[in-house]
Amino acid sequence: MWSMFDSKDGFIGNGLPGPSPLGRTWNGALGVTRVVPANSTTTFTFMLAWHFPHRATNWRQPCGTYRSLQLPIYLGNFYATLYPDVKSVLQDTLNKLPDYQRYTFAFRDCMFNSTLPWQLIDSAAGRVSPLRSPTCMWTADARLYAFEG
């Protein structure tokens, strides 16, 4: 991949659809070519999205209602109840992008322009990221679960 990125020809082809071969993982890259005149600026917006409607437990369940310890329990993802596919996720995000940017910058400015000691700001800011990590799951039944966070 690096040799294509580093070459004057850039990336060739549109990639291969479908899952990667067993035991291998697809690598990906995203790039754009644009001429930016001297003393000017431009904005490049990239949107990466996904839609994985199905989520099951990937851990053994010692109790609860199940037929077998070997069978996962279906959890789903809440966003799949809001969006039927990845295109609708992208379209909705694109429509709301100005609001998302405004909210993000307002949060950042409020957090980091505070008169609080930097240690407290750093600690508080670090507590936000687990909400968007595998530490928290918002399942299809609208329940929010958090683990070890």
HELIX and SHEET records of a PDB file:
HELIX    1   1 TRP A    2  ASP A    6  1                                   5    
HELIX    2   2 TYR A   79  LEU A   82  1                                   4    
HELIX    3   3 VAL A   86  PHE A  112  1                                  27    
HELIX    4   4 TRP A  118  GLY A  126  1                                   9    
HELIX    5   5 SER A  129  ARG A  132  5                                   4    
SHEET    1   A 2 CYS A 136  TRP A 138  0                                        
SHEET    2   A 2 LEU A 144  ALA A 146 -1                                        
END                                                                             
